[in-house]
Amino acid sequence: MSAFNAIGDRREVERDEFTPGIEPQATWCPGCGDFGVLKALKGAMADLGKNPDEILLVTGIGCSGKLNSYFNSYGFHTLHGRALPIARAAKLGNPDVEVVAAGGDGDGYGIGGNHFIHTARENHDITYIVFNNEIFGLTKGQTSPTSPMGHKSKTQPHGSAKAPIRPMSLALTAGASYVARTAAVNPNQAQEILVEAIEHDGFAHIDFLTQCPTWNKDAKQYVPYVDVQENEDYDFDLTDRREAADMMYETESALYEGTVLTGRFYHDADRPSYGEEKRAVGEMPDEPLAERYFDEDYEWERSYDLLDAHK
């Protein structure tokens, strides 16, 4: 018995299977970097042999929130900044479902920043793609948490007085076990990183640089870019937290100085995910909770039956 019959059914999967029939053509602005995310995600899922029926794509509010309208899978369009709690609940309910969450830099690093920190801290087995265009795009160009100091916008007409957030450093400090940065102008690297992130057991955070030609002329196209794994000038151990932290700090500083560094920055393959930890101590069942809704013979348990009374 399976809540989703297609789960685990490995077969050849074509990229076109992830293009929905209802809304096949994305309607983002011409030149938007979001097209690059969609293309890379379709390619990654095809490379992994995932069926559309075994994927849940959870999105927030913003231009990025349209991603699951253009991607054929189960989808959940949430409130602003609330993609991660929904994604966490879905993964805990059925660990066999491949859960991907997506949102913009304002959605994920601002409005949903607290969820971002604690999802990383608990190491939930989720892939989180943050469309980072350094602006609030859907609401017409307000300053976002990643807008550079001095950036002028409708909400900061004299220029932002605040330094931008350092998203990768924040993810590492909070506890993410996989951290990477890629860009829409580097589709091959983006697809490879998405494959690695989805395969990773734990919280995988991808800061995805997506240019916004309509509302953020300053960010341009994020080119030229440098792959830190391919360039001899950058030599660090991505399994070492200290070396990874130093490289992230350098990368995040360089972006606003005109140097775009992309690649993998941290990978801890040994840390158990939240679900694994809970199952190991008996606080979660081995079988997916979602399966119980399909089992007419299951005798339901209540929380007061599972937990000892406080004395």
C-alpha positions as CSV (number, residue, x, y, z in Angstrom):
1,M,0.0,0.0,0.0
2,S,1.2,3.5,-0.8
3,A,-0.3,6.9,-0.4
4,F,1.3,7.7,-3.8
5,N,1.5,4.7,-6.1
6,A,4.2,6.2,-8.2
7,I,6.7,6.6,-5.3
8,G,9.8,4.5,-5.9
9,D,8.8,3.5,-9.4
10,R,12.1,4.3,-11.1
11,R,11.9,4.7,-14.9
12,E,13.2,6.9,-17.6
13,V,11.7,10.4,-17.0
14,E,11.6,13.1,-19.7
15,R,12.0,16.8,-18.9
16,D,8.7,17.5,-20.7
17,E,6.8,15.5,-18.1
18,F,7.2,18.4,-15.7
19,T,5.6,20.9,-18.0
20,P,1.9,21.2,-17.1
21,G,-0.8,21.1,-19.7
22,I,-2.9,23.9,-18.1
23,E,-0.2,26.6,-17.9
24,P,2.7,25.4,-20.0
25,Q,4.3,28.7,-20.7
26,A,5.7,30.8,-17.8
27,T,4.7,34.4,-17.8
28,W,7.6,36.0,-16.0
29,C,9.1,39.1,-17.5
30,P,11.4,38.6,-20.6
31,G,15.0,38.1,-19.3
32,C,13.9,37.1,-15.8
33,G,16.2,34.7,-14.0
34,D,13.3,32.6,-12.8
35,F,13.2,30.8,-16.1
36,G,16.6,29.4,-15.3
37,V,15.4,28.0,-12.0
38,L,12.4,26.3,-13.7
39,K,14.6,24.8,-16.4
40,A,17.2,23.5,-14.0
41,L,14.6,22.0,-11.7
42,K,12.9,20.1,-14.6
43,G,16.3,18.8,-15.7
44,A,17.3,17.8,-12.2
45,M,14.2,15.8,-11.6
46,A,14.5,14.1,-14.9
47,D,18.1,13.2,-14.1
48,L,17.0,11.7,-10.8
49,G,14.3,9.7,-12.4
50,K,11.6,11.3,-10.3
51,N,8.0,11.0,-11.3
52,P,5.8,14.1,-11.0
53,D,3.5,12.2,-8.7
54,E,6.2,11.7,-6.1
55,I,7.2,15.4,-5.8
56,L,5.7,18.2,-3.7
57,L,6.7,21.7,-4.7
58,V,5.8,24.3,-2.0
59,T,6.1,28.0,-2.8
60,G,5.6,31.3,-1.1
61,I,4.4,34.6,-2.4
62,G,6.2,36.6,-5.1
63,C,7.3,36.0,-8.6
64,S,9.0,32.8,-7.4
65,G,5.6,31.7,-6.1
66,K,4.5,30.9,-9.6
67,L,7.0,28.2,-9.9
68,N,4.6,25.4,-9.0
69,S,2.1,26.7,-11.5
70,Y,4.7,26.0,-14.3
71,F,6.0,22.7,-12.8
72,N,3.9,19.6,-13.1
73,S,3.9,17.9,-9.6
74,Y,1.9,18.2,-6.4
75,G,2.0,21.8,-5.4
76,F,1.1,24.0,-2.4
77,H,1.1,27.8,-2.8
78,T,1.4,29.2,0.7
79,L,1.2,32.5,2.5
80,H,4.1,35.0,2.3
81,G,7.2,33.5,4.1
82,R,5.4,30.3,5.1
83,A,6.6,27.8,2.6
84,L,9.0,26.0,4.9
85,P,6.5,25.1,7.7
86,I,4.2,23.5,5.1
87,A,7.1,21.7,3.5
88,R,8.3,20.4,6.9
89,A,4.8,19.1,7.8
90,A,4.5,17.3,4.4
91,K,7.9,15.7,4.7
92,L,7.1,14.5,8.3
93,G,3.8,13.1,7.2
94,N,5.2,11.2,4.3
95,P,9.1,11.0,4.1
96,D,8.9,9.1,0.8
97,V,7.7,12.3,-1.0
98,E,10.4,14.5,-2.5
99,V,9.8,17.9,-1.0
100,V,11.1,21.1,-2.5
101,A,10.4,24.5,-1.1
102,A,11.0,27.7,-3.1
103,G,10.7,31.4,-2.4
104,G,12.3,34.8,-3.1
105,D,14.9,36.6,-1.0
106,G,12.2,38.8,0.6
107,D,9.9,35.8,1.2
108,G,12.6,33.5,2.6
109,Y,15.2,35.8,4.2
110,G,12.8,38.5,5.4
111,I,9.2,37.6,6.1
112,G,10.0,33.9,6.5
113,G,13.5,34.4,8.1
114,N,12.6,32.7,11.4
115,H,11.3,29.6,9.6
116,F,14.5,29.5,7.6
117,I,16.7,29.6,10.7
118,H,14.8,26.8,12.5
119,T,14.3,24.6,9.5
120,A,18.1,24.7,9.0
121,R,18.7,24.2,12.8
122,E,16.5,21.0,12.8
123,N,18.0,19.8,9.5
124,H,14.7,18.8,7.9
125,D,15.1,16.7,4.8
126,I,14.0,19.5,2.4
127,T,15.6,21.2,-0.6
128,Y,15.1,25.0,-0.3
129,I,15.6,27.1,-3.4
130,V,15.7,30.9,-2.7
131,F,15.4,33.1,-5.8
132,N,17.8,35.9,-4.9
133,N,17.4,38.9,-7.1
134,E,18.1,41.5,-4.4
135,I,14.7,43.1,-4.7
136,F,11.0,42.6,-4.1
137,G,9.9,42.0,-7.7
138,L,6.2,41.1,-7.7
139,T,5.4,44.2,-5.6
140,K,7.3,46.4,-8.0
141,G,10.8,47.0,-6.7
142,Q,11.1,47.5,-2.9
143,T,14.3,47.0,-1.1
144,S,14.8,43.4,0.1
145,P,17.0,41.8,2.7
146,T,19.7,41.2,0.1
147,S,19.6,44.6,-1.5
148,P,23.1,46.2,-1.3
149,M,23.8,49.1,1.0
150,G,23.0,52.4,-0.9
151,H,20.5,50.7,-3.2
152,K,17.7,53.2,-4.0
153,S,14.1,52.0,-4.3
154,K,10.5,53.1,-3.6
155,T,10.9,52.2,0.1
156,Q,14.5,53.6,0.3
157,P,14.6,56.6,-2.0
158,H,17.8,57.9,-0.5
159,G,19.5,54.5,-0.5
160,S,19.4,51.7,1.9
161,A,21.4,52.4,5.1
162,K,21.6,48.7,6.0
163,A,24.1,46.1,5.0
164,P,22.5,43.1,3.2
165,I,21.9,39.8,4.9
166,R,24.5,37.0,4.3
167,P,22.2,34.1,3.4
168,M,24.7,31.3,3.1
169,S,26.5,32.3,6.3
170,L,23.2,32.4,8.0
171,A,22.2,28.9,6.7
172,L,25.5,27.5,7.9
173,T,25.4,29.1,11.3
174,A,21.8,27.9,11.8
175,G,22.7,24.3,11.0
176,A,22.0,23.6,7.3
177,S,23.9,20.5,6.2
178,Y,24.2,21.4,2.5
179,V,24.7,25.0,1.3
180,A,25.4,26.1,-2.3
181,R,25.0,29.2,-4.6
182,T,24.3,29.1,-8.3
183,A,23.0,31.5,-10.9
184,A,20.4,31.4,-13.7
185,V,23.1,32.3,-16.1
186,N,24.9,29.0,-15.3
187,P,22.3,26.4,-16.1
188,N,24.6,23.4,-16.2
189,Q,26.0,24.1,-12.7
190,A,22.5,24.9,-11.4
191,Q,21.1,21.6,-12.5
192,E,24.0,19.6,-11.1
193,I,23.7,21.4,-7.7
194,L,19.9,20.8,-7.6
195,V,20.6,17.1,-8.2
196,E,23.0,17.0,-5.3
197,A,20.7,19.0,-3.0
198,I,17.7,16.8,-3.7
199,E,19.8,13.6,-3.1
200,H,21.1,15.0,0.2
201,D,19.5,13.7,3.3
202,G,19.0,16.9,5.3
203,F,18.3,20.5,4.9
204,A,19.8,21.7,1.6
205,H,19.8,25.5,1.0
206,I,20.5,26.9,-2.5
207,D,20.9,30.6,-2.9
208,F,19.9,30.9,-6.5
209,L,20.9,34.3,-8.1
210,T,18.1,35.3,-10.4
211,Q,18.4,38.6,-12.3
212,C,15.4,40.9,-12.4
213,P,15.8,43.1,-15.5
214,T,12.5,44.9,-14.8
215,W,12.9,46.2,-11.2
216,N,16.6,45.7,-10.3
217,K,18.9,47.1,-13.0
218,D,21.8,47.2,-10.6
219,A,22.2,43.4,-10.3
220,K,22.5,43.1,-14.1
221,Q,22.9,39.4,-15.2
222,Y,25.3,38.2,-12.4
223,V,28.0,37.7,-15.0
224,P,30.8,36.9,-15.4
225,Y,30.6,34.2,-12.7
226,V,33.4,32.0,-11.2
227,D,32.9,28.4,-10.2
228,V,34.8,28.0,-6.9
229,Q,35.2,24.3,-7.5
230,E,36.8,24.9,-11.0
231,N,39.0,27.9,-10.2
232,E,42.4,27.3,-8.7
233,D,42.3,30.6,-6.8
234,Y,39.7,29.1,-4.4
235,D,40.9,26.1,-2.4
236,F,38.8,25.1,0.7
237,D,37.4,21.9,2.2
238,L,33.6,22.1,1.9
239,T,33.2,19.5,4.7
240,D,35.0,21.8,7.2
241,R,32.7,24.3,8.8
242,R,35.4,26.9,9.5
243,E,36.8,26.8,6.0
244,A,33.3,26.8,4.5
245,A,32.4,29.8,6.7
246,D,35.4,31.8,5.6
247,M,34.7,31.0,1.9
248,M,31.0,32.0,2.3
249,Y,32.0,35.3,3.9
250,E,34.4,36.1,1.0
251,T,31.8,35.1,-1.6
252,E,29.0,37.2,0.0
253,S,31.3,40.2,0.2
254,A,32.6,39.8,-3.4
255,L,29.1,39.8,-4.9
256,Y,28.5,43.4,-4.1
257,E,32.0,44.3,-5.4
258,G,31.2,42.8,-8.9
259,T,32.7,39.3,-8.5
260,V,30.1,36.5,-8.7
261,L,31.3,33.3,-7.0
262,T,29.1,30.2,-7.3
263,G,29.4,26.5,-6.4
264,R,29.1,24.2,-3.4
265,F,30.2,25.7,-0.1
266,Y,29.3,23.2,2.6
267,H,28.3,19.5,2.7
268,D,27.8,17.4,5.9
269,A,26.7,14.0,4.7
270,D,26.9,12.4,8.2
271,R,24.4,14.5,10.2
272,P,21.1,12.7,10.5
273,S,18.0,14.5,9.4
274,Y,15.2,15.6,11.7
275,G,13.0,12.7,10.7
276,E,15.8,10.2,11.2
277,E,16.5,11.5,14.6
278,K,12.9,11.3,15.6
279,R,12.5,7.8,14.3
280,A,15.7,6.7,16.1
281,V,14.3,7.7,19.5
282,G,10.8,6.3,18.8
283,E,9.0,9.7,18.5
284,M,8.0,9.0,15.0
285,P,6.7,5.7,13.4
286,D,8.8,4.0,10.8
287,E,5.9,3.9,8.4
288,P,4.7,7.2,6.8
289,L,1.9,8.8,8.8
290,A,0.2,9.6,5.5
291,E,-0.3,5.9,4.9
292,R,-2.7,5.6,7.8
293,Y,-5.3,7.7,6.1
294,F,-5.5,4.9,3.5
295,D,-5.7,2.0,6.0
296,E,-9.2,1.3,7.1
297,D,-8.1,-1.2,9.7
298,Y,-5.7,1.2,11.4
299,E,-6.5,1.9,15.1
300,W,-5.8,5.6,15.6
301,E,-3.6,6.7,18.5
302,R,-4.0,10.0,20.4
303,S,-1.3,12.1,21.8
304,Y,-2.3,11.3,25.4
305,D,-1.8,7.6,24.6
306,L,1.7,8.3,23.2
307,L,3.1,10.6,25.9
308,D,3.6,10.1,29.6
309,A,1.7,12.5,31.8
310,H,3.8,15.3,33.4
311,K,4.3,14.5,37.1
